Amino acid sequence: MPKKWSKYVTEHSFALDLEEGIFTWDDPKRIAKSLKNSAEASTSKKAGPFQSSMSMLNFYINRAGKNLSPQRKKILEEAKVELRKLFDKEQG
């Protein structure tokens, strides 16, 4: 396993086939919808579509860490809220 395992996982994982540049988009609803579509279309995921899409989003946020601008983090956190809405999940 390479030193940067998270980069390896992102580049070689077949769990979700994500649209290119998805985490750079400025529209949280678009990000959430794309994640949902990818999760529902995937045949190799181990969890349900909601868990798979939320896990991928959290993985990206955690991997980016301090390199994520406050504005980008806000957009991605809003995408989590939109994902919950799309999957009809109540928060907390």
Secondary structure, DSSP 8 states (H G I E B T S, - for coil): --S-HHHHHHHH--S----TTGGG-S-HHHHHHHHHHHHHH-SS-SS-HHHHHHHHHHHHHHHHGGGS-HHHHHHHHHHHHHHHHHTT----
